[in-house]
Amino acid sequence: MISVIVPVYNVEEYLEECLESIQKQTYTDIEVILVNDGSTDGSKEICERYCQMDSRFKLINQENQGQSAARNNGVSVSTGEYITFVDSDDVISSKYVEILNRYMTEEIDLVECEYRAVRSVFNKLSQKENIQIVFEGNSEEAIIESCNYGLSYSPVVKLYRRNLLENFPFLNGVIFEDIYHGVGILKFIRKMVKIDYVGYHYRERSNSTMHRKFSEKNLDVFISSDKLVELFSSDKKLLPYIGKFLVQIVTTHHNYFTEKINPYQSMYEEKLKQYVAIVEESPEVARSSKMIRMYKLAPSLYLRYTFPFVYKTWGRLKHLKALVIKGE
């Protein structure tokens, strides 16, 4: 059996579409654990209705504790040999569970697929059947690939062997916990695969973690980042890759909140300096990072001016290239 765990919090607008996509899975030996995280809208009633319609659906109600607690609680009551997470405003393809399970062999602990945020693109690509393995490797190889952004650090788009999640739970009480968990869990796998199948539609919303107004809670990004450094602190080979990953995390996170973070500017600069120093313990890894090279040109200007300028210029050039290709 495969357990599908869905944390639910105030998503009545999207929840039915999400649960419908799970209910219509071609792989039917599933249990669906709905964890209502103290919703104050009609989400609980929608969950109850699906539980009445389909005996595979089970509802857990908890006071609002956040997604990590919801996922951990879902794991604790689940019974499947394998586990996958679906966010309650997202949609999965009808063959999502079937196809991920197809690649879960005796030696594999984790299978990952692709996602798309644009619904029309997802609808088209999710029909693809000539699936290829784009990555297959052991723990060390997977960590390096993840830190080079070849693998996702999101908890979704993945099928896990359950003991991974039992032994390495999500961090409770912090946001951006996926930074720590998504890379950290790779330390404990034997082998994983990534396939080029687009099986997951990720819905981008204006009130998501990376789009809401900046608050001190957003500084949790450093809690997760520092715990990841601590986890790999004794591994001299992999730690520089972790540093490289965190340089990009801090850079992009700062860029999202550029107008809001003035009171915390010095903290971002200090953390970035720490993570750059970790990368530079390996000259080879440092040379492979464009961000490190940009940072070294003008460290004091990097977050405020250098990266935003380069990022915006690169975006404009990319747009112009697209227009030239189209002949416009």
MITOR-754971 format. One record per atom (N, C-alpha, C): y, z, x. Coordinates in steps of 0.1 Angstrom, whole numbers, plus 5000, padded with zeros to 4 digits. Atoms other than C-alpha are relative to their C-alpha. Last residue first. Layout:
YZX...
# end
This chain:
498849975008539546655088501350015009499150125000536746475106501250024992500050065013534146735097500949884999501450055003533346795134500049944986500250124992537146825141498649934996499250115007537547075112499849875007500750045012534647285126500849894993501150084996536247285161499249954987499550144997539547395146498849915004499650075012537847695129500449865003501250035008536047795161500349924987500650114993539347765180498749964993499250125003541047995155499349875006500250035014538248255157500749874996501350065001538348245195499749964986499950134994542048305194498749924999499350085010541648595170500149865005500850015012538948755192500749914990501150104997540848685224499249984988499450134997544048845211498949905002499650065012542149145195500649865002501150045008540249195228500549944986500850104994543249195251498949954990499450144999545849375230498949905004498850035008545049725218500449864999500249975014541449775230501249964991501150075005541849605264499850024985499550095011545349705273498849944992499149935009544550015294500549914988500749905009541449855309501050074990498949925004543249535321499550114991498750064997541049285339501250094997499649974986538049525339501349935004499549864998537949525301500550025014498749995006537649145298500650145003499150084991534749145323501450004995499849934988533049425304501049935009499149895004533449235271500450095013498750055001531948925286501050114997499249975011528849115295501449955001500450085012526248965318500850034988499650144999528049085349499649914988498550015001527749445338500549855001499749995015523949405332501549994998500550125007523549275368500350014985499150124998525849535383499549884993500850124997523649815368500949885001501149954992525350155369499049895004499850044986528249955357499050065009500450144998526949975321500149975015501550015002527150355321499549865003500649944987530750345335498550004999499950104990531650105306499450055013501150095002530250365282500149885010501349944998532450645295498949894999500049984986535650425296498650065004500350144994534950315260499950015015501450035003534750685250499649865006500849914992538050765267498549974998499850044986539850465252499150085009500650134998538550545217500049955014501449985001539550905220499249875002500549944987542950815233498550025000500050104990543550595202499450055013501249994993542650865178499849905011500249864996546050935162498750025009499049964990546750555163499850155004500649904991543550475144500950065010500249875005544750315112499750115010498849955005546149975120500050154997498950004991543349885143501350064995499149905005540549995120501350015008500049995015538249705122501150094995499350125005539149635159500150004984498649994998538249985169500849894993499649895009534749945154501550025001499950065013534449605172500450114990499050115000535249755206500249954986498749945000533350085201501149894998499849925012530149895191501450064999499750095011530549635218500250084987498750064997530849905245500449904988499049915005527950085228501449955003500150015015525549785233501250094995499550135004526549755270500149994985498550004998526050125275500649874995499549925011522550105259501550015001500050095012521849815283500550084988498950094999522950035312500149904988498749945003520550305300501249915001499650035013517450085300501450054997500050145003516750075337500649964987499050074993517850425346500049854998500550134998515850585318501049915007500850004989516650955319499449875004499349954988519650945297499149995012500450094989517950725270500550055014501450045001518050975242499549925012500949894997521251125254498649974999499949994985523050785254499150125004500850114995521750735218500050015015501449965001523051085209499149895005500349904990526450985223498650054999500050064987526650675202499650095011501250094998525550845170499949945013501149915001528251115174498749925002500249954986530750855186498950115000500550104991530450655154499750055014501549984999530850975135499449905009500349974986534550915142498650045003500450124993534650735109499750035015501550025002534551075092499649885008500749934989538051135106498549985000499949865002539350875081499350065012500549914989539950505082500350144997498949954992540250315050499550105010499149905006537050155038501150045009498850055006535749825052500950104993499250074990533149925078501349944993499549914989531550185055501049945010501149974991531449955025500550095012500149864997534249975000498950045008498749954994535249605002500050155002499149945010531649494996501250065007498949944994529349265016501050054989498850025007526049204999501250075007499149894998523149155022501349984993498650035003520648905009500850135001499149895004517248955026501449954998500649945012514248725032500950104993498949945006515648475057499550064987499950015014512548395078501250084994498850075004513048345115500149984985500350145005510548605124501349944995498950045009511048915146499749864996499750145001508049085161501249984991499450055012507349435174500149855000499650145000505149615199500749974987500950074990504149965209500449865002500950105005507050135192499149955011501349945004508550465202499049904994500649934988511650355222498650054997500750104992512450105194499350075013501450005005513350405172499149905008500849894995516450465193498549994996500450024986517950125187499050105005500550144999518150135149499549965014501450025005518250515147499549865003501049924993521350575169498549974996499850034986523550295157499050075008500950114996521950325122500249965015501249944994523650675119499049895004500350084988526950495114498850065007500150155003527750775089499949935014499150094993526751135097499949864994498649964999525251415077501049925007499449965012521551355084501550045002499149894998520351155114500750044986498650034999517450935103500950125002499250015013513951045110501449965003498650034996511950965142500849984988499849944987508351105139501549985005500449865001507951035101500450075013498949945007509850705105499750154998498850024993507550575132501150084993499949894990504450715115501350005008499449885005505150485085500150115011501249925001504550155103500550144997500449904990507849995096498650054998501249945005508849665077499550095012501149964991512349555085498850064992500650124995515249375069498850035009500650095009516949715063499549875008501349965005517449995088499349914990499949955014520149805106498650054995500249854999519849775144500250064986499149925008519249405142499750155002500749935010517549215171501050084992501050105004519048955195499250064988499750055013522249165198499049894995499350134998521949205236500249934986498749974994521249575229500749875004499249945010518449475205501450025006499750115009516849235231501050064989499150094993516949505257500549894991498749924998515449765233501049915007499349995013512749515222501450075001499450135003511749435258500850004987498950024990511349805266500649864997498949925003509249865234501249975009500349855000506949575237501350084998500049934987507649215227499750154998501249915000507548935202500050075013500149904990510748745193498750084998498950024990511448425175500050105011499749874993508148415156501149975010500349994986508348095134500250145005499549894993508148045097499550015014500450024986507547705082500650115009501349964998507847835046499549985015500650064988511547825039498650065002501150095004512447915003499249955012501149915003514648215015498849924995500949984989516847955032498850094997500550134994518347805000499050045011500950075009518848124981499349885005501249925002520248305011499049934991500850034987522748025018498750084999500550145002523948044981499149965013501250015009524148424984499449864999499650105010526348435015498849974991499049935009525548765033500449904989498850085001522348625050500950084990499349985012519448825064501249904999498650035000516748755090500650044986499650145003513348915095501549985000498650025004511949215113500249864996499750155002508449345118501449994994498750045007507749685133500149854999499449885007504649875146501249964991498650015004502449575157500550124992499249974989499149625175501550014998500449874995496949635144500950055012501349994995498849345128499750145006500349864996501949345107498650015003499949994986502848975106499850145006500950104993501648905071500050015015501349944998503349225059499049915007499949904989506749075065498650065003499850074988505748765044500150105012501250084996504348955015500149945014501149904995507149205014498849935004499649924989509848935013498950095005501149994990508048684991500350095012501349965007510248724960498850015010500750125005513348724982498750044994501050054991515249054986499449874993501150075007518549154969499049955011500550134993521249394980498949954992499150115004523349654961499649875006500150025015520649924962501049904995498849945005519949894999500249964986499150105006516349805005501250074995498949955007514149995029500849894995498850094999510649905040501150064992498849975008507650125046501149905003498850064994504050075058501250034990500350024986500950275051501249955008500550134994502350365018499850015015501449994996502450725004499549875007500750135001506150794999498650025005500850005012507351154992499249874999500849885001508651225028499150004987501250004991509850875033499150114998500850115005512150885003498749995008500749955012513551215014499049904994501049904995514351065048499250064989501150074993515950765032499050105005500750075010518050975008498849935006500849905007519051215036499149934989501049964990520250915057499050104993501150104998522050755028498950055008499850124991524251055020498749925001500249964986523751405007500249895009499550104991524851384970499950055015498549994999522651614951500449915011499549904990519151484947501550014999498649965001517151294921500450115010499749874995513851124929501550024998498649964998512650834908500150145005499949855001509350654909501450045004498749944997508650284903500050154998499950004985505050154905501450065004500649884995504550254868500150015015500950044989506949974857499550135007500550145001508949974825498849985009500750005013509550354823499349864998501249914998510450374860499250004987501050074992512750074855498750085002500550115008514550254827499049925007500949945010514950574847499349894991501249964992516550384876498950054990500750134996519050224852498750035007500650055013519850564837499349875003501249925003520450704872499249954988501250044991522750424881498750084997501250025008525050474851498849975008499850115010527950634870498749984993499249955011528050974888500349894990499150105006525350914913500750064988498949945007523951224930501049904994499349914991521851044957501350064992498749995006519350884933500850115007499449864997516350814955501450004996498550015003514350524940500550145003499449865000510850514956501549984999498550014998509150174948500650144998499449895007505350174953501549995003498949934995503749844963500350134992500549864997500449664960501250085006499849915012502149364942499550145004501049904995502849124971500250124990501450075001504448834951499050105006500650034987507549064946498649944998500650145000509149034912499349975013501050005010509849414908499249875000501149934995511749414940498850004991500650084988514049134930498850075006500750125005514549304896499449925011501349955004515449634913499249884994500849954989518249464932498650044996500350124993519649274902499150035012501050075008519549584881499549885008501349944999521449784908498949924993500950094993524449554912498550055000499750145001527049684888499049915006500550055013525350024885500349854998500050154998525950094922499549934987498950075007527050454922500049855002498849925002524550584948501149924994499250055011520950474951501250094999499049895003518750494982501049944990498650045004515950244977500950124998499149895002512550294995501449954998498750065000509850024992501050124996499049935007506450175001501449935002498750014994503649935010501050084992498850005008500050005000501350005009
# end
